[in-house]
């Protein structure tokens, strides 16, 4: 694993944590179909709970659903995981290799007030989320509403740093429909309560990384 990056001047950025963030163009029609699929399943399948509070959490068999849009999503996830893995391994992956996904995938659906508790995904290589819809945010909602946040994994990073006691060591990403985010499975993260109307739908996944010939 690459553990440092060249910084400005004499500074090395050591023990970097890779996070991929990519927008897929022309995802509107697929997302509309995914919304129909998710809302139909919500009506017939009880929530699995887990980190999701106040919303619906599907079973983790989403990659096995028969819909053609799921096949497309699997391809997008495979491409994104291949990209971040290749960077993390400093380009040592043969481009002909196939990423095999068997860590599970599931829907997180939140309406007004729903959120995800802080957690990570032990026992996997990568985790990630694809955003299907983000709902309509309440104009009076706090600035972090509905956003995913990642905590700094370094021990001691919560101590007062050069930016003072209010410099909270975390990364906040604002979801957009058609966006995928991939990150190391051990990285702790959570989703702030969504405030607004409509549905905030995301598809989360785990990757147990293996390479086939």
C-alpha positions in Angstrom: 0.0 0.0 0.0 1.3 3.5 -0.8 1.8 5.2 2.5 3.1 8.6 1.5 2.7 11.3 -1.1 5.0 14.1 -2.1 3.9 17.4 -0.6 5.0 20.9 -1.1 8.7 21.7 -0.3 10.2 19.3 2.2 6.8 18.0 3.5 5.7 14.4 3.0 2.0 13.6 3.4 2.3 10.2 5.2 -0.2 7.4 5.7 -2.7 8.8 3.3 -6.3 7.4 3.3 -7.6 7.0 -0.3 -11.2 8.0 -1.0 -12.6 7.9 -4.5 -15.4 10.4 -5.5 -16.7 10.1 -9.1 -19.8 11.4 -10.9 -21.4 9.2 -13.6 -22.8 11.2 -16.5 -26.2 10.4 -18.0 -27.3 8.6 -14.8 -30.8 10.2 -14.7 -32.8 7.5 -16.4 -31.1 4.7 -14.5 -31.7 6.5 -11.2 -35.4 6.9 -12.0 -35.6 3.2 -12.6 -33.7 2.4 -9.4 -36.1 4.6 -7.4 -39.1 2.6 -8.7 -37.3 -0.6 -7.9 -36.4 0.5 -4.4 -39.8 1.9 -3.5 -41.5 -1.3 -4.7 -39.3 -3.5 -2.5 -39.7 -1.2 0.5 -43.5 -2.0 0.4 -42.9 -5.8 0.7 -39.7 -6.3 2.6 -39.2 -5.3 6.3 -36.2 -3.1 7.1 -33.0 -4.9 8.2 -32.2 -2.0 10.5 -28.4 -2.0 11.3 -26.9 1.5 11.1 -30.0 3.0 9.5 -32.2 5.0 11.9 -35.7 6.1 10.9 -35.5 4.7 7.4 -35.5 1.5 5.4 -32.5 -0.8 5.1 -32.8 -3.6 2.5 -31.2 -7.0 2.8 -27.6 -7.2 1.5 -28.4 -9.1 -1.7 -28.9 -6.1 -4.0 -26.2 -7.2 -6.4 -28.3 -10.4 -7.0 -31.5 -8.5 -7.9 -32.5 -9.3 -11.5 -33.1 -5.8 -12.8 -30.9 -4.6 -15.7 -30.1 -1.4 -13.8 -28.4 -3.5 -11.1 -26.2 -5.1 -13.7 -25.1 -1.6 -14.9 -24.5 -0.5 -11.3 -22.3 -3.5 -10.7 -20.2 -2.5 -13.6 -19.9 1.1 -12.3 -18.9 -0.2 -8.9 -16.3 -2.6 -10.4 -14.8 0.3 -12.4 -14.6 2.6 -9.4 -13.1 -0.1 -7.2 -10.5 -1.0 -9.9 -9.5 2.7 -10.1 -9.0 3.2 -6.4 -7.2 -0.1 -6.0 -4.8 0.6 -8.8 -3.9 3.9 -7.2 -3.5 2.4 -3.8 -1.2 -0.4 -5.2 0.7 2.2 -7.3 -0.4 0.9 -10.6 0.6 -2.7 -10.1 -2.7 -4.2 -11.3 -2.9 -5.9 -14.7 -5.7 -4.1 -16.6 -7.2 -7.4 -17.7 -8.0 -8.4 -14.2 -11.7 -8.6 -13.0 -12.8 -7.3 -9.7 -15.0 -9.9 -8.0 -17.6 -8.6 -5.6 -19.0 -10.8 -2.8 -19.2 -8.5 0.2 -22.9 -7.6 -0.2 -24.8 -4.5 -1.3 -28.0 -2.9 0.1 -30.3 0.1 0.0 -30.3 2.9 2.6 -33.5 4.9 2.3 -34.1 7.9 4.5 -36.9 10.4 4.7 -37.1 13.5 6.9 -35.1 12.9 10.1 -33.5 9.6 9.0 -29.7 9.1 9.4 -27.0 6.5 9.8 -25.1 5.9 13.0 -21.3 5.9 13.1 -19.9 2.6 11.9 -17.3 0.9 9.7 -17.3 -2.3 7.7 -14.7 -4.7 9.2 -13.6 -7.8 7.3 -13.8 -6.2 3.8 -11.3 -4.5 1.5 -13.3 -1.5 0.2 -16.8 -0.1 1.0 -18.7 2.5 -0.9 -22.0 4.2 -1.7 -23.8 5.2 -4.8 -26.4 8.0 -4.6 -29.7 7.4 -6.4 -31.6 10.4 -5.1 -31.0 13.0 -2.5 -34.5 14.3 -1.8 -35.4 18.0 -1.6 -33.5 19.7 1.3 -35.3 22.0 3.7 -33.9 25.5 3.1 -33.7 25.9 6.9 -31.8 22.6 7.4 -28.4 22.8 9.1 -25.4 22.8 6.7 -24.5 19.2 7.5 -28.0 17.7 6.9 -27.9 14.5 4.9 -24.1 14.6 4.3 -21.8 11.7 4.8 -18.8 12.3 7.1 -15.6 10.4 7.6 -13.5 10.5 10.7 -9.7 11.0 10.8 -8.4 7.4 11.6 -5.1 8.6 13.1 -4.8 8.0 16.8 -4.4 11.3 18.6 -5.8 13.3 15.7 -8.6 14.6 17.9 -6.1 16.6 20.0 -6.0 20.3 19.5 -4.0 21.0 16.3 -2.7 24.0 14.5 -6.2 25.2 13.6 -7.3 25.3 17.2 -9.9 23.3 19.3 -12.7 23.9 16.7 -10.8 22.1 13.9 -12.8 18.8 13.9 -10.7 16.1 12.0 -13.3 14.8 9.5 -14.2 14.9 5.9 -17.7 15.9 4.8 -19.1 15.0 1.4 -22.4 16.4 0.0 -24.3 13.6 -1.9 -25.4 14.1 -5.5 -27.5 11.8 -7.6 -25.1 9.8 -9.8 -22.1 10.1 -7.5 -20.2 7.1 -6.2 -17.8 7.3 -3.2 -15.4 4.4 -2.4 -13.3 4.2 0.8 -11.3 1.7 2.9 -13.8 -0.5 4.8 -12.1 0.2 8.2 -12.7 4.0 7.9 -15.4 5.1 10.4 -18.2 7.2 8.9 -21.8 8.3 9.5 -24.6 10.2 7.8 -26.2 13.3 9.4 -30.0 13.4 9.6 -31.7 14.3 6.4 -34.0 17.3 6.6 -36.5 17.8 3.8 -39.1 16.1 1.6 -38.9 13.1 -0.7 -36.5 10.2 -0.4 -32.8 10.1 0.1 -31.8 6.8 -1.5 -28.3 5.4 -1.6 -26.9 2.0 -2.4 -24.0 0.9 -0.1 -21.7 -2.0 -0.8 -18.8 -4.0 0.5 -16.0 -5.4 -1.6 -14.0 -8.5 -0.5 -11.2 -7.9 -3.1 -10.1 -10.9 -5.1 -8.7 -11.0 -8.6 -9.7 -13.5 -11.2 -7.7 -14.3 -14.4 
